[in-house]
């Protein structure tokens, strides 16, 4: 695997969450920069050394409600 996709969302209580779309990896942090580091740490813990994906792609989902 060369690439791993993460869906990133703002958490209701503040901060951000990230969930891998193809693996059981979930993490959270207070800032986007902190989340990026948390994702790297989670990926290192999930995969055996030498088998980690080379690219971590973040899909940032922003939910917004507007009046009709």
N, C-alpha and C positions, 0 to 999 in steps of 0.2 A: 504494500500500500504506500503510495507516495503522497496522498493528500487526505486530510480528515476535515470534514465540515462540521461547524458548530453553529447552532442557532443561539443568538444572543438577544436577551430581552431585559428591559428595565424591570426590576422587582417592585412589587407594590409597596413594600416597606422601605424602599430605597436601595440603591446599589444596582447590581446587574447579576444575571444568571446566564450560564452557558450550558447547553446540552449537545453532545455529539449526536449526529443524525444516524450514524451507522454502528456505534459502539455504546456501551453502557458507561458513559463518562458524563458527570454533572459536576459543576463547580459554581461558586459565586464569589463576588467581591464588591467592595464599596465603590470602586472607580473602574473605568475602562482599562486603564494601565494596570491596575491591580488584577483585573480579570484576565488580562493577557498572560500575566505571570502565573496566575492560578491555573489557567488552561495548560500552559507548558508543564507545570508540576504534575497535574493530573495525568497528562499524556505520558510523562516519564514513568509514573507509577503503574499505569495500565499496561504498557507494552514492555516486553523483554528488551534489554539493551541490544541495539543494532536493528531492531524491527520497527522502531517508531516511524511514523510518517514524516516526510521531509517538509511538508507544507501543512500549516494549520489555517484553514480558511474560515473566517467569521462572517456569518450572515446576520447583520444587525436588524432586528425587527422593531419598528417603532409603531406603537399603537396610538391612534388619535381619534377622538370622537368630535364630530362637528354637528351643528344643528342643521336640519333639513330645510 
